[in-house]
Amino acid sequence: MTSILVLNGPNLNLLGTRQPDVYGSVTLPDVEEMCETHGKSLGMKISCLQSNHEGVLIDAIHAAKGSHAGIVLNAGAFTHTSVALMDAIASVELPVVEVHLSNIHAREAFRHKSFIAPVALGQIAGFGATGYLLALDALSAHLGRGRGA
Ligand code: CA2
């Protein structure tokens, strides 16, 4: 069974508790359960991790090499700041789909820049929690083309 890591960054543990107008009303456990259910229908085993710490996210990306076939990543605000996350993704050579609940391109200018996008397979933004499921579909299609474990 294809193993996929769903990785969430800073403050995403607060999902569903504040700013529902921007991020929706589903909680992070809801999102993770949706991913597990959808992943199962695609023949994927989903592992989920959230951290507010950049180094923990980097360690998880490094550890994914050899144990996961791909990563769904919402790096939160680190998206717009972290060369270190970009380097980590580039170093593991795993397909990464970047996800954002909100449409970062329709928000403040500082959210338009992504350090993840240049090293990602692609980016999905603006579809709320559904974006994570679309990301799993994208990874499934990509890996099904024979480019992954
Ligand atoms: O739209 C997204 O998914 C973001 O990655 C979310 C980040 C934001 O900094 C990015 O620009 C776009 C913020 C995550 C914070 O999530 C919260 C959720 C509920 C309440 C407070 C924060």
Boltz pocket constraint, residues with backbone or C-beta under 6 A from the ligand:
constraints:
  - pocket:
      binder: B
      contacts: [[A, 10], [A, 11], [A, 12], [A, 14], [A, 15], [A, 16], [A, 17], [A, 18], [A, 19], [A, 23], [A, 74], [A, 75], [A, 76], [A, 77], [A, 78], [A, 79], [A, 99], [A, 100], [A, 101], [A, 102], [A, 103], [A, 104], [A, 111]]
      max_distance: 6.0
